[in-house]
């Protein structure tokens, strides 16, 4: 986990650094990383993405 954190912080996109500033971009990146460590939230995110894919990919399922 620490290695991923270090690699992520070393590769923050320049756009974020320019838009938010280095300190804020780093802080925001760490917050996103911490949020993605929650198993319950990851499951919910997966189900939400799956629902969007199914609705867009198979519109006939909406009538069921």
Residue pairs with C-beta under 8 A, 6 or more apart in sequence:
1 37
4 33
5 30
5 33
8 29
8 33
9 26
9 29
9 30
12 22
12 25
12 26
12 29
16 25
16 28
16 29
17 25
19 25
20 28
35 41
36 42
54 61
55 61
55 62
